[in-house]
Amino acid sequence: MALFRTSNPAMNEKAFSREQALGPTMTLNGTVNKTGILLLLAAASAAWTWKIAAAQGPDAALPWMMGGLFGGFIVSLIAIFVHRSTPITAPIYAVMEGLFLGGISMVLDKAYPGIAIEAVALTFGVLFIMLTLYWTGIVRATPALVRGVIMATGAIALLYLVGMVMNFIGHPLMFLYNSSPLGIGISIFVVIIAALNLILDFGMIEQASQTGAPKYMEWYGAFAIMVTLVWLYLEILRLLARTRRR
């Protein structure tokens, strides 16, 4: 069976199909275990910046947050282009993202008490639901679904890019930031698309394991799941903040 495409930049057909296993091969269980390791690393580093922000204020945590944000971006590029590096770069990415997420979560939780734990619970809830829907066969990564999710994800990326440019020139697209019905509706749509990206990722990992990708690609698959989960968590956090402001 040919591998299908996905909108996750870390999870694409070439990423797995061009890898040839000469020894132990990738398994689903191995990928799940490594995903768990990355989640634990992200949680530990998030707790670090959360503690700093809570004790010393957001300004004290800002260098850690920015280091995590930009460091995570650089490490993710290395992981995407040098797959054999993922046993090292994937854990580093998880730590870096945790530094950023812990700080931003603390800032928002101070403004809206309880929002961080709600966002974490909803993110893991969505992950569980998507896993259940996928493994029971209720939702599968059909060609139509793949095309639709890729197009929607591309449209979201374009909208965010336009929003950044408009904000830079002093004419922000207010519906991207306010709590209007349109703004909340857009946030809900983005959360749904982020969740559907998990279905595409699960399918890619399953098919990659069936084709006998090398063992280190388990780390790559876990890294790709982390990329989607980070996006999903941030979008849920944004949605909850918008609803709290109303």
Legacy VTK file of the C-alpha trace (Angstrom):
# vtk DataFile Version 3.0
C-alpha trace
ASCII
DATASET POLYDATA
POINTS 246 float
0.000 0.000 0.000
1.401 3.389 -0.963
1.995 5.886 1.778
-0.308 8.883 1.661
0.478 12.526 2.263
-0.191 14.521 5.404
-0.152 18.245 6.144
2.234 17.769 9.060
5.617 18.978 7.715
7.361 16.296 9.748
5.130 13.533 8.429
5.178 13.037 4.692
5.480 10.222 2.220
9.152 10.792 1.404
10.067 10.931 5.081
9.345 7.239 5.461
9.441 5.731 1.987
13.031 6.766 1.287
14.292 5.080 4.468
15.546 1.508 4.085
15.855 -0.767 7.098
19.056 -2.804 7.302
18.411 -4.028 10.847
15.533 -3.807 13.355
12.412 -2.207 11.943
9.935 0.352 13.194
6.934 -0.853 15.216
3.743 0.795 16.430
4.457 -0.080 20.055
7.929 1.394 19.806
6.554 4.619 18.391
3.909 4.839 21.126
6.540 4.311 23.831
8.797 6.988 22.395
5.865 9.392 22.120
5.279 8.854 25.820
8.919 9.668 26.554
8.691 12.910 24.575
5.512 13.907 26.413
7.201 13.341 29.768
10.198 15.431 28.728
7.937 18.240 27.535
5.961 18.122 30.796
9.160 18.285 32.881
10.573 21.311 31.057
7.153 22.998 31.066
7.044 22.610 34.840
10.446 24.348 35.005
9.382 27.518 33.198
6.006 27.449 34.941
7.801 27.486 38.295
10.070 30.355 37.239
7.160 32.405 35.893
5.104 31.776 39.025
7.914 32.612 41.458
9.737 35.433 39.672
7.242 36.710 37.128
6.839 36.225 33.375
9.840 38.415 32.564
12.153 35.983 34.344
10.779 33.095 32.287
10.848 35.003 28.978
14.456 34.054 28.011
13.644 30.387 28.612
10.437 30.689 26.605
12.093 32.410 23.661
14.990 29.981 23.767
12.536 27.116 23.698
10.497 28.635 20.871
13.364 29.389 18.508
15.506 26.469 19.648
12.605 24.111 19.058
12.111 25.504 15.570
15.771 25.009 14.646
15.898 21.502 16.105
12.674 20.573 14.299
14.224 21.546 10.970
17.207 19.305 11.690
14.869 16.449 12.611
12.808 16.877 9.443
15.792 16.892 7.095
18.102 14.491 8.962
15.896 11.641 10.125
18.729 9.658 11.665
19.220 12.500 14.141
15.791 12.067 15.743
16.925 9.790 18.607
18.719 12.956 19.777
16.787 15.829 18.187
13.299 14.558 19.079
13.953 14.625 22.868
15.628 18.036 22.522
12.610 19.310 20.592
10.267 18.064 23.321
12.291 19.843 26.020
12.454 23.058 23.996
8.727 23.124 23.307
8.029 22.383 26.948
10.027 25.464 27.971
7.874 27.649 25.742
4.555 25.999 26.592
5.174 26.122 30.343
5.782 29.854 30.280
2.891 30.799 28.026
0.578 28.498 29.974
1.521 30.156 33.263
0.918 33.643 31.854
-2.541 32.698 30.603
-3.364 30.716 33.725
-2.628 33.778 35.833
-5.069 35.785 33.722
-7.636 32.981 33.513
-7.204 30.656 36.523
-7.452 26.969 35.645
-7.133 27.456 31.897
-3.861 25.509 31.616
-5.136 22.316 33.232
-8.286 22.579 31.117
-6.191 22.869 27.956
-4.009 19.895 28.944
-7.063 17.777 29.753
-8.786 18.696 26.488
-5.639 18.021 24.452
-5.231 14.531 25.884
-8.968 14.003 25.581
-8.843 14.851 21.885
-5.797 12.594 21.443
-7.648 9.685 23.083
-10.767 10.289 20.994
-8.796 10.461 17.747
-6.899 7.274 18.634
-10.176 5.513 19.401
-11.828 6.704 16.203
-8.805 5.612 14.164
-8.190 2.179 15.659
-11.889 1.281 15.627
-12.050 2.246 11.963
-14.750 4.873 12.496
-12.500 7.525 10.955
-9.802 6.526 8.493
-7.349 8.567 6.483
-9.158 8.214 3.182
-7.844 10.103 0.134
-10.752 12.551 0.389
-10.072 13.229 4.069
-6.351 13.616 3.438
-6.928 16.139 0.654
-9.446 18.083 2.712
-7.265 18.273 5.823
-4.185 19.275 3.819
-6.107 22.033 2.041
-7.631 23.292 5.294
-4.271 23.253 7.075
-2.698 25.180 4.221
-5.505 27.745 4.349
-4.998 28.165 8.106
-1.251 28.651 7.647
-1.911 31.261 4.942
-4.451 33.079 7.128
-2.017 33.208 10.039
0.741 34.457 7.752
-1.483 37.227 6.385
-2.480 38.071 9.957
1.169 38.427 10.986
1.908 40.695 8.029
-1.170 42.854 8.646
-0.308 43.127 12.336
3.250 44.161 11.445
2.060 46.997 9.192
-0.394 48.223 11.807
-3.657 46.872 10.394
-4.356 43.711 12.407
-7.112 41.314 11.439
-9.026 41.726 14.679
-11.115 38.567 14.243
-7.892 36.566 14.682
-7.396 37.988 18.161
-10.743 39.086 19.608
-13.538 37.051 21.205
-16.216 37.771 18.628
-18.415 34.902 17.415
-16.341 34.862 14.217
-13.085 34.679 16.165
-14.341 31.841 18.348
-15.724 30.047 15.300
-12.336 30.237 13.587
-10.632 28.858 16.711
-13.052 25.918 16.838
-12.418 25.188 13.159
-8.640 25.269 13.662
-8.873 22.913 16.652
-10.909 20.476 14.550
-8.359 20.560 11.726
-5.477 20.086 14.174
-7.286 17.072 15.626
-7.865 15.591 12.156
-4.142 15.944 11.468
-3.651 13.344 14.201
-5.667 10.880 12.119
-3.357 11.477 9.167
-0.313 11.049 11.396
-1.604 7.781 12.849
-2.192 6.422 9.383
1.262 7.412 8.203
2.920 5.750 11.193
0.868 2.583 10.782
1.738 2.239 7.113
5.387 3.095 7.725
5.655 0.313 10.292
4.101 -2.086 7.790
6.669 -1.190 5.135
9.571 -1.967 7.472
11.016 1.491 8.128
14.212 1.415 10.234
14.015 1.418 14.028
15.138 5.020 14.483
12.068 6.147 12.553
10.072 5.400 15.694
11.637 8.554 17.106
10.733 10.397 13.925
7.127 9.254 14.162
6.976 10.270 17.833
8.467 13.649 16.950
5.826 14.174 14.262
3.030 13.383 16.715
4.554 15.920 19.120
4.489 18.602 16.418
0.749 18.107 15.978
0.068 17.918 19.722
1.920 21.166 20.381
-0.155 22.888 17.714
-3.367 21.351 19.073
-2.589 22.421 22.655
-1.821 26.007 21.643
-5.031 26.252 19.629
-7.105 24.847 22.495
-5.418 27.310 24.856
-6.265 30.140 22.451
-9.883 28.984 22.190
-10.324 28.737 25.960
-8.821 32.208 26.448
-11.250 33.633 23.926
-14.257 32.044 25.603
-13.057 33.251 29.026
-12.812 36.828 27.723
-16.495 36.691 26.830
LINES 1 247
246 0 1 2 3 4 5 6 7 8 9 10 11 12 13 14 15 16 17 18 19 20 21 22 23 24 25 26 27 28 29 30 31 32 33 34 35 36 37 38 39 40 41 42 43 44 45 46 47 48 49 50 51 52 53 54 55 56 57 58 59 60 61 62 63 64 65 66 67 68 69 70 71 72 73 74 75 76 77 78 79 80 81 82 83 84 85 86 87 88 89 90 91 92 93 94 95 96 97 98 99 100 101 102 103 104 105 106 107 108 109 110 111 112 113 114 115 116 117 118 119 120 121 122 123 124 125 126 127 128 129 130 131 132 133 134 135 136 137 138 139 140 141 142 143 144 145 146 147 148 149 150 151 152 153 154 155 156 157 158 159 160 161 162 163 164 165 166 167 168 169 170 171 172 173 174 175 176 177 178 179 180 181 182 183 184 185 186 187 188 189 190 191 192 193 194 195 196 197 198 199 200 201 202 203 204 205 206 207 208 209 210 211 212 213 214 215 216 217 218 219 220 221 222 223 224 225 226 227 228 229 230 231 232 233 234 235 236 237 238 239 240 241 242 243 244 245
